[in-house]
Amino acid sequence: MDGPPVSLFIQCLVDGFFPEVGEAMVHILESLGLRTDYPADQTCCGQPAFNAGYRTEARRAARHFIEVFESSDRIVCPSGSCVHMVREYYPLLFETEPRWQHRAVAVAEKTFEFSEFLVDVLGVEDLGSRYAGRITYHDSCHLLRGISVGRQPRRLLKNIRGAEFIEMPESDRCCGFGGAFSVKYAEISTAMLENKVGCIVASGADLVVGCDAGCLMNIQGMLDRKGLGIKTMHISQLLARGMD
């Protein structure tokens, strides 16, 4: 590939449980003529520690992330949650350390969520993808509220040939995952997920698409337990599968 280089920032859940999401992202980016690289020294961005109040540990993870990625031209991640951490909270973590804050801001400014990168940076809204069925979209919290990405995935999904795109009721309502939230507050999380699944069923879709693996994993669990036969899929997988 001779196109511009893109560094892959792979979310922990994708790395550990859903590697096919990262593979699909690479397939799409390279099909568009970009060169991809995977910095092998990357680790967690530090969001779980940050959310739990462990700022020292989160700062340590952030420093490592900055050192690994600051030489990259552009950084693309298949997770709005992790991008939100880098863009919004890395500068905050180093507010009393000007040198590190400057480096954090520089990295944050070139870090993008996958669908955002396709639509806003590359100007790509139609990949020639195909899917025969009815699809709906779940807005993950950090993606929509944190970095204001909602129209970009919809533009990509609405251009999939053969697919009927249906907006579910309350598409922006939390699914109840929230990382450790679903463990610490299991009953509240389950009630929130029940509501989300009800909205999915009401849409009549056979496929739920999202941009964050954590949400999709959480939603798929209840869909399976209820025997509803509805599937979830990361947007990169759906777009790449349709291109084959």
DRENVODREN-295635 format. One record per residue (C-alpha): residue in one letter; x, y, z. Coordinates in steps of 0.001 Angstrom, whole numbers, plus 524288, in hexadecimal, padded with zeros to 5 digits. Layout:
AXYZ/...
END
This chain:
M800008000080000/D8051980D6B7FC47/G7FA78815BA80299/P7FB6381DE180EFE/P7FF108162C81B40/V7F50D81349825CE/S7F86A80D8E83312/L7EEAC80409838EC/F7EAAE8065784706/I7E3D27F9A884A97/Q7DAB67F9D18564A/C7DD367EF7B860CE/L7D0337E88D85E89/V7D2F37E7BA84FFE/D7E0B67E2D58525D/G7DC697D89385C28/F7CF137D43085769/F7CB7C7D9CD84A1D/P7D7CB7DA2B8419C/E7CF427D9188357F/V7CB1C7E73A837E9/G7D91F7EBD483678/E7DB387E32082AAB/A7CF3E7E8EA82412/M7D4137F6A3826CA/V7E1397F37A8209A/H7DA807ED8E814C0/I7D2987F9EA81284/L7DDAA80384814B2/E7E6F57FC2180BD5/S7DC4B7FAB180185/L7DBC78098B80190/G7EA5480A1B7FEC1/L7EF5B80D5180C54/R7FB0B806EB812C4/T7F82E8017482041/D801757FE6582B3D/Y7FF437F8A0838A0/P808797FDCF8432A/A80B0F7F13A84A8E/D80E5A7F7F68576B/Q800C47FDCF85911/T7F9167FA3A8653F/C7EC6D7FEA186BA8/C7E9CF80D3486A67/G7E75680DCE87914/Q7D8C581077878B3/P7D4C2805CB88281/A7DE6880B0A88C80/F7DA3B81914889DF/N7CBC2815F088B60/A7CE7480EC389818/G7D59981A7C89DBC/Y7E3728153C89C67/R7E93B8216189638/T7F77881DC6898D3/E7F5DA810C7891D8/A7EE268172D886D7/R7F8D88215788542/R80304816978843B/A7FB3480FE887971/A7F93381CE787288/R807BF81FE78728D/H80A8C812C486C66/F7FFFB814CE8622A/I805618222A85EA6/E8132881CD985D4F/V80E71811DA85481/F805CC81A0484B96/E80B52827CD84B3C/S81375824ED83F13/S8076482031837A1/D8014D828D482D33/R7F3538248F8301C/I7EDC881B3583A28/V7E11E813C1837C2/C7D99680BB3841B8/P7CD418033A840A2/S7C80C8089684D82/G7C212815B7850C2/S7C41F8133585F2F/C7D2E48121A85E19/V7D3E881D9D854BE/H7CC13825BA85E60/M7D5E78224C868F4/V7E16F82699860B4/R7DB48832F285B3D/E7D4328380E86729/Y7DB1D832D287323/Y7E9728318886F99/P7EB388405F86F96/L7E3EE840EF87C8D/L7ECA983691882AD/F7F88F83F0A88027/E7F2FD84C6588377/T7FDE384E8B88D7D/E80883849628846F/P80980852C4878D6/R8137984AE587124/W80B7C83E72871D5/Q7FEDF845D186F7D/H8047084B69862EA/R807F783DB285E6F/A7FA87838A386280/V7F3818432785AB2/A7FBD48404184EB6/V7F82A831D884F39/A7E9E0834C685235/E7E89183D7D84642/K7EC3D8328083CFA/T7E4508278F84349/F7D78C823B283CAC/E7CCA2819D283E32/F7CB68811208322B/S7BE76815EB82C5D/E7C231823F182F64/F7CF0E8220482834/L7C86381C6181C38/V7BE1A8270481AF2/D7C46D8334D8206A/V7D2BC8313881CEC/L7D265828DC810A0/G7C53C82DB880BB7/V7C09C81FBA80960/E7B23781CA380B75/D7AFF28118A801D1/L7B8DC805AC801BD/G7B08C7FDD17F85A/S7AC867F4EA80392/R7A0DE7EBC0802E7/Y797F87E56880CE6/A78ABA7DF1D80AE5/G782DB7E246816F8/R77DEF7EC7E8207A/I787F37F38D828B6/T787197FCF28340C/Y79186804BA83B10/H795048062B8496F/D79B5D812FF84D9A/S7A5B280FF2857C5/C7A6AA81A3386269/H7B4B481EF386178/L7B44B81ECF852AC/L7A81A8273D851BE/R7A8D682FB385DDE/G7B78B82FF685F61/I7BC7E8325E85190/S7AFA88358684A83/V7B00282A4C840C8/G7A26A8260C83C95/R79FE182A7482EAA/Q7AC52824328294F/P7A8DC815DF82BC6/R79B078185382710/R79FDE81DDD81A34/L7A809811B281813/L79CFC8087E81BB9/K792DC80F4F8134E/N79B7A80D3A80763/I79C1A7FE6E808F0/R7956D7F85F7FD3A/G78A3C7EF1C80013/A789017F34580E40/E77D4C7F9EB81452/F781D88036481EC7/I7784F8053682A16/E77A2580E9B83569/M776EE807D08421E/P76F8080F5C84C9A/E778B2816108563B/S784B78122D84E7F/D78D0181B0185716/R788EF814C7863F3/C793E280DAD86B30/C7940E7FED586A29/G798947FDB187846/F7A6447F8A7875B5/G7AF6B803A7879A9/G7BAB57FA6E87C81/A7BB787F87C88B3A/F7AE027FEB988CC4/S7A7737F22C8882F/V7AEB57EAAB892C8/K7AD707F45089DFE/Y79F327F78289B44/A79A5F7EB0289500/E78BDA7ECEA897CC/I78B9C7FABB89252/S793AD7F673886A8/T78A6A7EB2E883D4/A77E867F4158846C/M784EB7FD7287AD7/L788457F239871CA/E77A4A7ED218725C/N775BC7FA5786D79/K77FD87FA778629E/V77C227ECDB85E02/G76DDD7F0E485E03/C771497FC3585506/I778C87F31784C08/V76D5F7E9A984B1F/A7640F7F4F78486C/S76C627F91783CD2/G76A237EC27835E7/A778797EB528320E/D77FBE7DE7383103/L78D1F7E4A483308/V791BC7EEA983D03/V79DB77F64B838CE/G7A6767FE3E841AD/C7B40A8040F842A9/D7B7F77FEE585018/A7BA6F7F08A852E6/G7B6CC7F1C986144/C7A8FC7F64C85E4E/L7A72E7EBFE853D1/M7AC167E12285CBC/N7A2C27E58286769/I797147E67785E48/Q799EB7D976857A9/G79A167D2B6864CE/M78C0D7D645867ED/L787667D41285A02/D78CC97C64385AE0/R7874D7C3B986872/K779E77C79D86395/G77B5C7BF448575A/L777857CA8884E79/G7801A7C6B684302/I784C97D4BA84107/K793547D6A383EEB/T79CCC7E1A8841D1/M7A8547E5B083976/H7B2D07F014839CD/I7B1957F9AE82E9F/S7BEFF7F61B82946/Q7BAFB7E7E0827D9/L7AE687EB18820C3/L7B4F27F49481774/A7C0487EB678149D/R7B7BF7DF6A812D8/G7AFA07E66A808CD/M7BBC27EA4C80130/D7C0887DC4C7FF4C/
END
